[in-house]
């Protein structure tokens, strides 16, 4: 549930004043405010946080649930604030504030991840480190002037944010920004030419897999692309800074087997590693329980 329009205007005015006195992105103070308002004001998300904590195998004490919820709202608030300032996520800023992974992926990799908050931060740095990097994205790089990103804004109105993000992704990826409708053909061509492709495989498509005990759509694209291109699937994440003065960090894992079951397990491992950066806890909470025998019998299993 978004803040009332009047409150969003106050947040925007405050952000505008802060930006006037800084040449770089600013977000910490307003993100802490957003985390507190979201945690206190949204009872449903507190219920989601309790279910998430249990699914992660943690002890669901009140303190643990509230800390999880606050951190999730903080990451969501940072995501909104930085998206509104995406024009400031310049190559120079990314080089100073986002560390390269300890191991770079092989050339021509399928970089597999989940829908994390603050993907623009990862993108701004990754394109400097990975040659000919593309991304599969639902974001329209050329939204019309009246574009509205739906009703999922919280701190800030979604319309302006969608337009700014469109400019950012067009500037960052150029012609290598692919919608799901064209990603199979154009993404495969990119991989065969030695480029790499970011694919966020959770909550897309009509093939389902088990994620933390729930029946969740898991895109078959990474496996399809890997089998046809011969390129590796490499886990890929953005690790947020533990403290404001510290840098962000890109992370790449070892290549995985190109099978649906391994992809689903890799996505779950990514969520477990950085659970409060995952956007999709609400969708996960609403999803049905994974029932292995029944789901595999109707062809929805992880090896379908």
RATA-V840373 format. One record per helix or strand of 2 or more residues. SS is the DSSP state (H for helix, E for strand). FROM is the first residue (numbers start at 1). TO is the last residue. If there is no record, write none. Layout:
<<SS;FROM;TO> <SS;FROM;TO>>
This chain:
<<H;5;20> <H;28;41> <H;43;55> <H;62;84> <H;86;88> <H;91;97> <E;98;99> <E;110;113> <H;119;129> <E;133;136> <H;158;176> <E;177;178> <H;180;192> <E;196;200> <E;208;211> <E;214;218> <H;221;229> <E;233;239> <E;248;256> <H;260;273> <H;275;277> <H;281;286> <H;292;297>>
